[in-house]
Amino acid sequence: MARSLRWYGSGPLHLLVLIASFALTGYAMVRLFAVRPPEVAIWFVGAAVLHDLILLPLYSLADLSALSVLRHRATDGPAVPWINYLRVPAFLSGLLLLVWFPLVFRLAVPYPGDTGLSDSVYLGRWLAVTGVLFAASAVAFALRLRRVRRAGRGDESRLDTGDGTTS
């Protein structure tokens, strides 16, 4: 076990899950390329170009902007790492938008699909899900901040007598 930890860097369960995910990805690729090889190749190249050349610089810039704007706030309270409470809902909302953008922006041909819904409901629902994600993240951050402040107050309530004991 220690040898595999030194060699691989994680436990055997992690390695097993990684191998299984590569096997599933390989199976999906074989199946997709067997049906429509040019379309899949174009999709992969387009996704790589879109992500690496356009989206990655955009969300890196947004992240750096959020960090620089919010970095200069007062530090009188306890330090709670807040940035992930902003990153996670933004990432999930962006992922939903990336997957459903033709329906959210009404770019798809008339799409009743299996749901029987028109494409006019997707924008409102995406905005509602985004609002719920950010609200849940704000509640989680407030609870964490409250817990840290309570823990900080508990330390301050014990007075140091100067002789190495507390009262």
Backbone bond lengths (Angstrom), bond angles and torsions (degrees), N, CA, C in turn:
res aa  C-N    CA-C-N  psi(-1)  N-CA   C-N-CA  omega(-1)  CA-C   N-CA-C  phi
1 M - - - 1.443 - - 1.531 111.17 -
2 A 1.331 116.66 -46.00 1.463 120.18 179.84 1.524 110.74 -64.83
3 R 1.337 116.39 -35.45 1.465 119.82 179.07 1.524 111.02 -65.68
4 S 1.352 116.73 -42.99 1.462 119.46 179.12 1.526 110.73 -67.81
5 L 1.323 117.46 -34.70 1.459 120.43 176.62 1.524 110.64 -64.23
6 R 1.334 116.69 -42.49 1.464 119.78 177.89 1.524 111.06 -66.83
7 W 1.331 116.78 -42.40 1.465 120.85 -176.16 1.512 111.75 -73.40
8 Y 1.334 117.55 -47.32 1.461 121.68 -173.94 1.526 112.47 -93.55
9 G 1.316 118.02 -38.56 1.455 121.02 179.21 1.515 114.01 102.65
10 S 1.320 116.78 -5.98 1.461 120.69 177.96 1.515 108.25 -148.97
11 G 1.317 115.84 178.76 1.453 120.33 -176.75 1.517 113.40 -76.02
12 P 1.322 117.37 169.58 1.463 121.42 -179.05 1.526 113.14 -66.44
13 L 1.332 118.82 -29.42 1.459 120.60 178.28 1.527 110.42 -64.99
14 H 1.325 116.64 -40.63 1.464 120.44 177.43 1.527 110.57 -61.10
15 L 1.321 116.77 -44.35 1.462 121.02 178.73 1.524 111.12 -62.63
16 L 1.312 117.54 -40.91 1.463 121.74 179.22 1.530 111.08 -63.82
17 V 1.319 117.21 -44.21 1.462 120.56 178.74 1.524 110.36 -65.63
18 L 1.325 117.50 -38.94 1.456 120.80 178.32 1.533 111.27 -63.58
19 I 1.315 117.07 -44.08 1.468 120.87 178.59 1.527 110.19 -63.90
20 A 1.334 117.19 -41.51 1.466 120.68 178.95 1.525 111.02 -64.05
21 S 1.340 117.76 -39.42 1.469 119.28 179.00 1.525 111.31 -68.18
22 F 1.345 117.39 -36.93 1.465 119.45 175.35 1.526 111.28 -65.84
23 A 1.316 117.21 -38.27 1.464 120.53 178.21 1.523 110.79 -64.75
24 L 1.324 117.65 -43.37 1.464 121.00 178.25 1.523 111.27 -65.10
25 T 1.324 117.03 -40.96 1.458 120.65 177.12 1.517 111.22 -64.00
26 G 1.317 117.38 -42.78 1.467 120.71 177.44 1.516 112.11 -61.98
27 Y 1.325 117.08 -42.48 1.467 121.19 177.33 1.530 110.55 -61.28
28 A 1.330 116.90 -45.00 1.467 120.24 179.77 1.522 110.73 -63.60
29 M 1.334 116.73 -40.04 1.467 119.55 179.73 1.519 111.49 -64.64
30 V 1.322 117.02 -43.04 1.467 120.38 178.68 1.520 109.92 -60.74
31 R 1.327 117.09 -44.65 1.469 120.80 -179.71 1.523 111.68 -65.40
32 L 1.330 117.59 -42.23 1.461 120.42 -179.22 1.521 111.67 -68.58
33 F 1.324 117.43 -43.93 1.457 119.55 -179.86 1.520 112.19 -67.75
34 A 1.314 118.13 -25.42 1.452 120.26 177.95 1.519 111.33 -70.52
35 V 1.324 117.82 -29.70 1.458 121.35 -175.99 1.524 111.46 -88.96
36 R 1.321 118.07 -51.66 1.466 122.23 -175.34 1.531 110.67 -140.45
37 P 1.297 118.45 75.54 1.469 119.42 -176.02 1.529 114.90 -61.49
38 P 1.338 120.85 -44.25 1.473 117.88 -177.86 1.532 112.47 -65.87
39 E 1.336 116.69 -42.02 1.459 119.61 -178.87 1.526 111.57 -64.15
40 V 1.330 117.03 -40.50 1.465 120.57 179.83 1.522 110.18 -67.06
41 A 1.322 117.54 -41.68 1.466 120.39 178.65 1.524 110.87 -63.79
42 I 1.325 117.35 -42.70 1.466 120.88 177.77 1.524 110.15 -63.44
43 W 1.323 116.92 -40.51 1.461 120.93 179.83 1.526 110.66 -63.47
44 F 1.335 117.64 -44.46 1.460 120.53 179.60 1.522 112.04 -64.24
45 V 1.311 117.37 -44.88 1.461 120.38 178.79 1.527 109.96 -64.42
46 G 1.328 116.61 -44.42 1.465 120.27 178.75 1.515 112.35 -62.48
47 A 1.333 116.62 -41.55 1.468 120.21 179.16 1.521 110.67 -65.62
48 A 1.322 117.49 -39.91 1.467 120.05 179.22 1.521 110.59 -66.60
49 V 1.327 117.18 -44.22 1.461 120.54 179.44 1.528 110.27 -65.60
50 L 1.325 116.87 -45.29 1.463 120.41 -179.77 1.524 110.83 -61.28
51 H 1.314 116.19 -44.65 1.468 118.26 -178.17 1.523 111.77 -71.69
52 D 1.325 117.41 -52.92 1.461 120.92 -171.47 1.522 113.73 -72.64
53 L 1.311 117.72 -34.26 1.460 119.66 -175.22 1.521 113.90 -98.76
54 I 1.335 117.88 -21.31 1.464 119.63 -175.99 1.527 111.49 -118.49
55 L 1.327 117.65 -57.97 1.457 120.01 -172.74 1.528 113.04 -71.09
56 L 1.318 118.76 -44.13 1.467 120.65 -178.96 1.525 112.19 -58.83
57 P 1.344 119.69 -47.94 1.470 117.76 175.92 1.532 113.07 -62.98
58 L 1.329 117.46 -34.85 1.469 119.50 -179.51 1.519 111.95 -67.21
59 Y 1.333 117.64 -48.81 1.459 116.01 -178.14 1.519 112.23 -77.84
60 S 1.323 119.18 -21.20 1.461 119.72 171.24 1.529 110.41 -68.80
61 L 1.325 116.69 -40.21 1.458 120.73 176.67 1.530 111.11 -65.03
62 A 1.318 116.70 -41.14 1.470 120.04 177.80 1.523 110.75 -63.58
63 D 1.323 117.57 -41.09 1.457 121.36 178.96 1.523 111.15 -65.40
64 L 1.327 117.18 -45.57 1.465 120.24 178.01 1.525 111.65 -63.94
65 S 1.324 116.89 -36.59 1.464 120.48 177.74 1.517 110.77 -64.75
66 A 1.331 116.99 -45.07 1.467 120.31 178.52 1.522 110.80 -62.43
67 L 1.316 116.68 -41.15 1.463 119.59 178.52 1.519 112.03 -64.40
68 S 1.341 118.12 -42.78 1.462 120.27 -176.75 1.521 111.58 -72.00
69 V 1.318 118.01 -35.07 1.463 120.46 179.52 1.519 110.56 -70.52
70 L 1.308 117.05 -43.42 1.454 120.63 -174.03 1.531 113.48 -91.39
71 R 1.311 118.50 -4.27 1.461 121.55 -179.08 1.523 111.74 -71.24
72 H 1.308 117.49 -30.72 1.458 121.63 -173.03 1.527 111.85 -93.00
73 R 1.302 117.65 38.53 1.459 120.47 177.14 1.527 108.86 -93.46
74 A 1.315 115.38 167.48 1.468 120.00 -177.81 1.523 110.07 -65.04
75 T 1.322 115.89 141.33 1.461 120.33 -177.88 1.521 111.82 -108.44
76 D 1.352 116.97 30.72 1.452 119.35 -179.29 1.522 112.58 -76.76
77 G 1.299 118.55 -21.49 1.457 121.76 179.87 1.510 111.07 -93.03
78 P 1.308 116.40 178.80 1.468 119.39 177.95 1.524 111.02 -68.95
79 A 1.306 114.96 147.55 1.457 120.55 -178.86 1.525 109.51 -82.04
80 V 1.314 115.75 116.73 1.462 122.12 176.32 1.519 106.65 -121.66
81 P 1.321 117.80 126.35 1.473 119.08 178.61 1.525 109.93 -66.10
82 W 1.320 116.61 104.95 1.459 122.98 -171.14 1.520 113.71 -94.08
83 I 1.320 118.72 -20.89 1.464 120.72 -167.81 1.526 112.46 -63.05
84 N 1.332 118.58 -34.22 1.460 119.33 -179.75 1.525 112.13 -71.21
85 Y 1.330 116.95 -22.28 1.466 120.01 174.72 1.525 110.51 -72.51
86 L 1.300 117.80 -13.84 1.458 123.03 173.37 1.529 110.81 -99.24
87 R 1.334 116.61 -38.18 1.464 120.86 -177.36 1.524 113.11 -66.83
88 V 1.330 117.61 -43.46 1.473 120.72 -173.29 1.529 111.78 -64.09
89 P 1.338 120.49 -51.69 1.468 117.22 178.94 1.528 112.72 -66.58
90 A 1.332 117.09 -33.03 1.465 118.96 177.32 1.529 110.56 -65.01
91 F 1.330 116.82 -41.78 1.461 120.88 178.35 1.528 111.02 -63.49
92 L 1.328 116.67 -47.80 1.467 119.81 -178.75 1.525 111.65 -64.10
93 S 1.324 116.75 -40.49 1.457 120.39 177.56 1.524 111.17 -65.02
94 G 1.321 116.29 -42.12 1.463 119.87 177.45 1.519 112.54 -65.03
95 L 1.329 116.04 -38.12 1.462 119.72 177.60 1.528 111.20 -64.58
96 L 1.322 116.53 -42.99 1.466 119.58 176.19 1.521 111.33 -61.98
97 L 1.327 116.54 -41.12 1.455 119.70 178.53 1.524 111.06 -65.73
98 L 1.320 117.07 -39.81 1.461 120.39 179.21 1.522 111.43 -62.49
99 V 1.320 116.51 -40.00 1.465 120.39 -178.33 1.526 111.45 -73.99
100 W 1.326 116.70 -39.80 1.473 120.37 -171.45 1.518 113.40 -108.95
101 F 1.352 120.21 14.32 1.456 120.35 -174.05 1.527 114.87 -58.23
102 P 1.331 120.71 -34.58 1.466 116.59 178.67 1.528 112.34 -62.64
103 L 1.325 116.55 -34.44 1.462 119.29 179.42 1.523 111.50 -81.85
104 V 1.322 117.42 -36.35 1.465 120.44 -179.75 1.525 110.21 -64.61
105 F 1.323 116.87 -42.10 1.462 120.83 -178.36 1.525 113.22 -96.21
106 R 1.316 117.29 11.14 1.480 123.87 177.90 1.528 112.09 56.04
107 L 1.327 116.20 44.33 1.459 121.29 178.90 1.521 112.09 -96.87
108 A 1.323 117.14 -12.17 1.464 120.76 -178.29 1.520 109.53 -81.05
109 V 1.303 114.31 153.66 1.462 118.49 171.55 1.524 106.90 -61.67
110 P 1.307 119.18 161.41 1.472 119.05 -178.16 1.524 110.62 -44.52
111 Y 1.316 114.09 123.59 1.460 120.57 -169.56 1.517 111.58 -125.22
112 P 1.311 117.90 84.46 1.456 117.16 171.30 1.525 110.37 -79.85
113 G 1.344 116.64 -31.14 1.458 121.39 177.60 1.512 112.40 51.11
114 D 1.296 115.57 -150.80 1.457 120.55 178.85 1.523 112.02 -83.37
115 T 1.328 117.44 -14.53 1.460 119.80 -175.88 1.514 112.53 -83.26
116 G 1.321 117.39 -26.35 1.448 120.19 -175.91 1.519 112.64 77.70
117 L 1.334 117.84 10.14 1.459 122.10 -179.93 1.524 110.18 -94.80
118 S 1.320 114.90 148.88 1.458 117.75 171.57 1.522 107.98 -80.59
119 D 1.323 117.09 169.91 1.461 119.35 -178.58 1.524 112.43 -80.90
120 S 1.316 118.45 2.57 1.465 120.56 -178.97 1.529 113.18 -77.69
121 V 1.325 119.10 -13.17 1.465 121.03 -177.01 1.525 112.96 -91.70
122 Y 1.317 117.98 -14.40 1.461 119.88 -171.44 1.521 113.98 -71.48
123 L 1.313 119.06 -36.31 1.466 120.61 179.84 1.522 110.61 -63.97
124 G 1.309 117.26 -48.01 1.459 120.56 179.05 1.512 112.60 -62.27
125 R 1.313 116.41 -39.37 1.465 119.48 179.70 1.520 111.89 -71.17
126 W 1.329 117.57 -37.31 1.460 119.81 176.37 1.526 110.28 -64.83
127 L 1.333 116.99 -41.60 1.466 119.99 177.20 1.526 111.09 -64.56
128 A 1.327 117.30 -38.49 1.470 120.49 178.37 1.526 110.75 -65.61
129 V 1.329 117.09 -44.36 1.472 120.16 178.24 1.522 110.28 -62.98
130 T 1.327 116.96 -40.97 1.463 120.71 177.64 1.525 110.89 -61.85
131 G 1.320 116.64 -43.62 1.462 120.00 177.29 1.517 112.58 -62.03
132 V 1.332 116.90 -41.59 1.465 120.77 178.51 1.527 110.60 -65.58
133 L 1.325 117.56 -40.58 1.460 120.34 178.52 1.528 111.61 -61.41
134 F 1.335 116.86 -46.36 1.460 119.45 179.50 1.524 111.80 -68.97
135 A 1.331 117.39 -35.87 1.470 119.53 177.79 1.523 110.86 -66.67
136 A 1.324 117.72 -42.59 1.466 120.43 178.16 1.524 110.74 -64.26
137 S 1.312 116.60 -37.56 1.453 120.04 177.56 1.527 110.83 -67.30
138 A 1.322 117.82 -38.92 1.465 120.96 177.74 1.523 110.98 -65.09
139 V 1.329 116.83 -40.06 1.466 120.00 177.28 1.530 110.31 -64.75
140 A 1.326 117.05 -43.66 1.468 120.10 178.66 1.527 110.62 -62.26
141 F 1.332 117.20 -40.38 1.466 120.58 178.06 1.522 110.93 -65.83
142 A 1.321 117.73 -41.90 1.473 120.86 179.15 1.527 110.63 -63.47
143 L 1.320 117.06 -40.97 1.467 119.84 178.06 1.521 111.17 -64.73
144 R 1.312 116.86 -41.06 1.464 120.75 178.08 1.520 111.26 -65.33
145 L 1.316 116.00 -42.79 1.462 120.40 178.57 1.522 110.51 -63.70
146 R 1.294 117.93 -40.62 1.467 122.21 178.20 1.525 110.98 -63.12
147 R 1.332 115.84 -43.61 1.461 119.81 179.43 1.530 111.50 -63.95
148 V 1.332 117.17 -40.99 1.464 120.75 179.49 1.528 110.61 -67.15
149 R 1.312 116.72 -40.72 1.470 119.73 179.35 1.523 111.25 -66.09
150 R 1.337 116.98 -40.09 1.462 119.94 177.33 1.528 110.86 -63.73
151 A 1.319 116.43 -41.17 1.466 119.80 178.51 1.523 110.25 -64.82
152 G 1.333 117.57 -37.31 1.459 121.42 178.27 1.515 111.53 -67.56
153 R 1.331 117.97 -38.76 1.455 121.67 178.00 1.516 111.42 -68.25
154 G 1.315 117.42 -32.62 1.459 120.94 178.05 1.510 111.39 -65.03
155 D 1.333 117.28 -35.22 1.465 120.96 178.27 1.521 111.34 -71.96
156 E 1.342 117.09 -35.39 1.454 120.97 -178.17 1.525 112.17 -75.26
157 S 1.333 117.64 -23.32 1.466 119.70 -176.35 1.534 111.55 -73.34
158 R 1.326 116.81 -21.33 1.471 119.64 176.72 1.519 108.22 -85.12
159 L 1.302 117.06 120.30 1.469 121.67 -176.50 1.524 110.09 -90.37
160 D 1.311 115.55 139.03 1.454 121.96 177.04 1.526 107.97 -87.78
161 T 1.327 117.39 124.35 1.462 121.39 -178.39 1.520 112.81 -85.22
162 G 1.297 118.44 -8.31 1.458 121.75 177.95 1.519 113.74 93.74
163 D 1.307 119.39 -14.60 1.467 120.94 179.91 1.537 111.30 -105.90
164 G 1.337 115.82 20.39 1.462 119.54 177.75 1.520 113.33 89.79
165 T 1.319 117.76 -2.24 1.464 119.76 176.91 1.510 109.15 -111.24
166 T 1.291 116.18 160.11 1.460 121.31 176.59 1.508 108.62 -116.45
167 S 1.302 114.33 151.61 1.457 118.37 178.75 1.499 111.23 -117.68
